[in-house]
Structures are given as C-alpha cells and as structure tokens.
Amino acid sequence: MIKTLRESQEELSELVEAASRGEDVLITVEGKVKARLTKAEDRLSPEEVARWVDRLSADAEAASTGKQNISTEQILEEIRADRI
C-alpha cells in the first residue's frame, strides 16, 4: 500500500492496523518514498523488557524536578521568588 503523507496523517489508525496485519505501508512525500510502516516484532524478550524499563526509569528520573503534586501556579511563584 502506498499513501501520501497527507493521506497518512488522516488515516494513521487504519494504516497502523494494516501494518500490524503484516501489510507494508509506504509513505511518500512529493512522489518519493520517505517512510515505511511494517509489522512490529510480536514480543520482546524478558531481557529487552528489562532494558526498556531501566531506560525509561533512568529517563524519568533525569527529567524529574523532584517535586510532585505541585501546580503550575506554584512553580511560577517559585520562579518569580528566585528572581527577587
């Protein structure tokens, strides 16, 4: 199946379904193939899952401010207070 980028954006859910059934979906931009959707591997091994969990945990920790359940207004107030 070949779709333009515009068609792909409008039909992404259907294209992902088609790819999950094993159909290759080629996405074109200005008549040239730029991407391909294909069926993903059925399952990750336990080792691969563990690596992903470790990676996601490390990324979440790195991105964390250490503050939880704090509102946007409270964050802005802290920023303003730091400027004074």
Helices and strands as residue ranges (DSSP letters): E 2-4, H 5-10, H 12-20, E 25-29, E 32-37, H 46-63, H 72-83
